[in-house]
Every structure is written in C-alpha cells, then in structure tokens.
Amino acid sequence: MPDRYHTLMNFVLIHGGFHGGWCWRLVAQRLRAQGHHVTHPTQTGLGERRHLASNDLTLEVFIQDVVNHLVYEDLADVVLVGHSFGGIAISGAAERVPERIGQLVYLDSLIVQPGQTPYDTLPPEVMAQRRKGFEVVDGVRGFAPPAPSVFGVPDDHPQAAWVRSRLTPQPESLYDSALPIKGPVGNGLPRTYIACTAPVIPAVVGSQAWARQQPGWGWQELATGHDAMITAPEALADMLVSIGRASKIRD
C-alpha cells in the first residue's frame, strides 16, 4: 500500500479569463514528473476553442465544461483548481458533482456568490479598464485581452511574449451571467484559497478578503503575480501537492 504522504493524485486545472488550458503547461509538467495525473481543459470560446465564442456563452456553459470533463474522463477524488475567473466554474462543479471532488483550490480566484454575476463582484475600476478594450470580433461582443503585465507577468519575463501570443478575447456575456448555484460557495467540500500577493491585482482584492474570513477555508499565500502558473510554476506545483496531501491526511 502506498504511503499516504506520497499518494498520487488527480489534478484538474481550470484556467482563468482570456487564458486557455495552455497556461498550465509548466505546472502540469512538474506535477506529472512526480507521478500525478493532470488534465487542464480549455473552456468554451477561449484558447484553442476560441472559434466557439458566441454572445450566448454563460457561466452555465463554463460549469458544464468542467462537469463534463470530470465525468467523461471518469475522474474521482480530484484536486480541482480554479484560477481567477476559473474559480467561478469550480464553484458550480462543486454543487453538480461533489462526489468526484476531493479538494477545491481557488487560485487567486474571483469569488462570485450564488445568483450574482461577475459584474456584481469586480471593482468598478477593473470593469472600466476592461471596457477600454471592448471590441466586437466575428460578431461576438467582448473584451480584448489585457497585456500580460495586468496578470502579473512583467514585460521582461521570459514567458511574457508566449503568454501575450495566446491570450484571447473574453465574451462580455460571461460577465453579465448569474452563477446558477444555490450555495454556499464550495458546497461544504474541503477548500483552500491561494492568494497571490506580489502584487495583488485589483480584480481579486474583495474575493481574497472574503475567502480569508470564511470559517472552514484553508488559506495560503504565494509571493508572486496573479498568473502564478507562469511566474512561479514550481512553487505553485509544490503548494498544490501539499494542499492535496493535507486533505488526504484529514480523510
């Protein structure tokens, strides 16, 4: 029987807004090198699935993307990680298929409450910045991707050009879509919030403060930018493994 401290785990990594599954490559490499099973799907309309973008995209679609991935990949006891906007979808999956999830990790995530929209949660100054990049591409209303520096990836970072070349527009309909869960966020499953602190981006200040005050939530910090999977992949991979193992020990 394997040592419970070295149990191999199933990680499912969900990207944030404007990104795709591609952004997890460096973290996935490190987790797989330790023998863990890792998948990092791309949500509808973004990344290599940008051709599916439409004005009808909702948070329901993003939730179903995650649920279907867990079901069709036949995954169980998953460490389900949601970065930034991706945290919204894992909240939905936690209510739909809790039996498949062992641990929720909200990585510098936007926390949206049941029935609220991202518009309700994001600070006005962030939405004003988004609207400066408003565009219509192939008939889809949305926001142009910000520079990598907005996500905490400095212009002189070795991966900055790689990130910039892969960011895709985010349909506006997602921001005006209510989160279709009854609540509470996390559905009582083991859950941890990882805050990226160097720097803290304005979009998640309120979400970080909320998560830190919640009883039953784990709290971790990484002294790196918002896109920790780009700027600190090794430290993030180690932290995810540590969180997953702690959950196993509690079980």
N, C-alpha and C positions, 0 to 999 in steps of 0.2 A: 504494500500500500504506500503511495507517495506521501512524503512528509507534507503536512497541511500548510507549512510555511512556504512550500515550494510547489503548491498545486498549480497546474497550468489552467489558465483562464480564457474565457471567451470575451474579447473586447469588440464592441461595435462603436465606431467613432463617427459622430454626426457633425458635419461642418456647419459653419455659420453663414450669414448673408453674404452675397456676392462671391462666395467661395464654391468649392466642389470637393468631392472626395479626394482629389489630388493633393489637397493641402496637408493631409495626414501622412504622406509618404515617409517622412523621416522618422516620425514616431512609430509607425507601423513596422518599419524595418527593425527598430530596436526591440519592440515587443516580440516580434517573430523570432528574433535571434535568441530570445530567452525561451522559445518553445510555445508561446501563447498563440492562440488562434485570433486573428484580427481581420475584420472587414471594415470598410469605410465607404459606404454607398454615397452616391450623389443624389440630392433631392431634385424633384421635377423642376425643369426650367432653368437650372443653373449648371455651371461647369460643362461637361461634355453632353449634358442633356438640355442645353440652352435652347435647342430647336423646339423644345416642348413648352417654352414660355408662352403664357397667354394672360389675358386680362381676367381670366376666370380662376386663376390659382388662388387657393385659400390655405389657411393653416390646416384644415381638414386633409388636404392633399398631402401636405408635408408629414402629418401624423401617419397617414395611411402608408406613405413611403416607408417609414420606419417599421410600422407594424408588419407590413408585407415582407420586408427584408427579414425580420426575425422569424416569421412563420415559414417562409419558403426556403430559408437557409436552415431551418429546423434547429434554431439556436435556443439554448436554455441556460439559466444561471449566468446571464450576461452582465458584464460591466458596461453599462450603456452611458456613453459620454456625449454630451451636447455642448458644443462651443457656441457662444454668442447667441445668434438667432436660432441655432440648432437646439438650444435648451428648451424652446417652446415645444418642439416636436417630441422631445423625450418625455415631457410632462404628459402629453397626450397618450403616448405609448404606455406610460406607467398605469394609466387608467384602463386601457384597452386590453393589454396582455401582461398583467403583473406577474403571472406565473412564469414568464420567460426571463424575468429581470432579477438579478441578484443584488445589484448596486446601481444607483443613479449618480452620475458625476456631472455637475453643472460647471463647465469650464468658462469662467468669466462671462457667464451667460446672462442674457436678458430674461428676467422672470416676469411672465405675464400671468395674471390671476384669471381664474375661471370667468368666462364671459367678457373679459377685456380684450382689447386689441393692442398690437404693438404701438399704435398711435397714442393710446392711453398711457403707455409706460415710458416711452422715450422722451427725454427732456426737449422742450421747445427749441433750444439752440441746436440740438442734433438734427431735428426734423428740418429746421431752416437750412442747415448745411446740406442735407440730403436734397432738398428742393432746388438748390442751386445746380445740382447735377441732374435735374429732371429731364427726361428725354422720351421720345416715342421711337422705338426700333421695331420695324416689321409689324407695326400696328399695336405693339404692346407698350402700355404706359408704365414707366418705371424710373428707377434712379440709376444713373451711371455709377460705376464702381469708383469709390474714392481712391486716392493714392495709397500705396502700401503703408506709408508713414501714419496714416489715420488708424491703421490696425496695429500700430506699434512696431512696424518693420522699417527701420531707418533707411533713408535713401542709399547709404553706403553699405548696407548689409549685403553679404554675398548672395542672398536669395531674393533680394528686392526686385530685380528685373524678372526673375522667374515668377514671382507672385503677381507682379503687375501684368504680365502677359496672359495670365489665366483668370483673373477676376472678370466676372460677367455681370451685366445689369441685374437688378433685383426688381421684379414686378411690384408696382405700387399696391395692387390688390391684396398682397400679403399683409401690408401694414394696416389695412382697414378691415381685416378679418378677425372675428372674435374667436377666442380659444374655446373650442367646444368640449370642455370637461366640466364635471360637477364639482371637482375639487376634493380635498385640498391639493395643492401643487406637490407632486411626489407620491401621492396616493399612499402614504404611510410606509413606503419602501425605504430601505437604507439609502441615505442620500448625503452627498458631500458637495459643498461649493468650493471651487478653487478660484481665488481672486488673483488676477494678475495686477501687480502693484507698481510696475516701473515702465511706463506710467499707468495710472488708472485712466481709462478713457471715459469721457462724459456719459456715453450711452448706458453704461452699466453701474454708475455710481449708486443710483437708487436701488438697483437689484442686489448689489453687494451688501448694502446696508440692511436690506430686508432679510436676506439669507442669513446674515451673521446673527440676527436677533431671534431666529427661529429655534425653538426647542427641538431637539432630535436631529438637527442638521449638523454634519461634520463641517469643519472649516479649515481650509488650507490656503497658504499664500505662496505665490511664485514671484520672485523679484525679476520680472521680465515684462515685455509688452503683451498686448491683447492677443496677438497671434502667437501664443506660446509654442504651438506645434512647429512654428518656423524658427523662432528666436531661441528656444530652449528645449529642443526635442528630447534630449537625453534626460534632463531634469524632469520634464513632464512625464516621460515614459516611466521613470522610476517612481514618481509620485502616484501614477495610476496603478502600478503594480502594488505599491504599499497600501493604497486605499482598498484595492480588491482583496488583498490578503487579510487585512484587518477585518473586513466583512466576513471572510471565511472563518476566522477565529471566533468571531461573535456567534456564528452559526453553530 
